[in-house]
Amino acid sequence: MYSDRSRSAGSILIALMGLVLLACAGCETVGAVASKVAGDDDVPASYAGLKGQTVGVLVWADAGIVIDHPRIFADIADSLQNKLQQAKDADVTELKGTKFLANNKVLRFQDAHPESQADSAEQIALKLPLTRLIYVEVGSLSIHPNNSLDLSRGEALANVKVVEVANGKARSVYENDNIRGVYPPNSPPEGMPGLDDDTVYHKSVDALTTELAKLFITHPEDTETHPQDTPLQ
């Protein structure tokens, strides 16, 4: 599909190893990931327009989520940007020449302009020094199914949009809804006992941002099924 398909499988492997290792304890081993790397079976990036651009990540969530998880903006933005930076460092084609706007600059903008929460992603993108905005809107993040404090299962859902900025104009060019991260993977819907809240939260963020990062790079196909996961509504 891409003219740069000749890049080495090793570069893809390094990038995806980083994504998987960051995602969660108990996920696939490095050997399992390596066994999946086969160029003809790779899943192309859903959006491949970050190459050579200045990219910023902005995360929004409603007040209820922020009250429960005050660092959610920074945690998701940092986790996603770190994964994309790892892929760039591995010389993944879709991120060659890409620069990343420091997340603290985006967070300062959000702090200084709370009224911008009512603005569209396109309006916000024009106010930041970037050419691509990855706009992540968190729909939900829970760590205790059915508010049961004895059982834990992290699940994060988010919608993502990419805004391109050029010649003083911004336009939304890509959207993907209900991107989902679950921790522990394949855990029963009712949750599991004996898990630490902080661990479940951070691993759920990692699981979500791994799925988000996959949208922007070519990656091996995930052939695993999740029969116990709650279906998306």
Secondary structure, DSSP 8 states (H G I E B T S, - for coil): --TTTTS-HHHHHHHHHHHHHHH-TTS--HHHHHHH--GGG-B--S----TTSEEEEEEEE-HHHHHH-TTHHHHHHHHHHHHHHHHHHTT-GGGTT-EE--HHHHHHHHHH-GGGGGS-HHHHHTTSS-SEEEEEEEEEEESSGGG-TT-B-EEEEEEEEEEEEETTEEEEEEEEEEEEEEESTT--TT-BSS--HHHHHHHHHHHHHHHHHHTTS-B-------TTS----
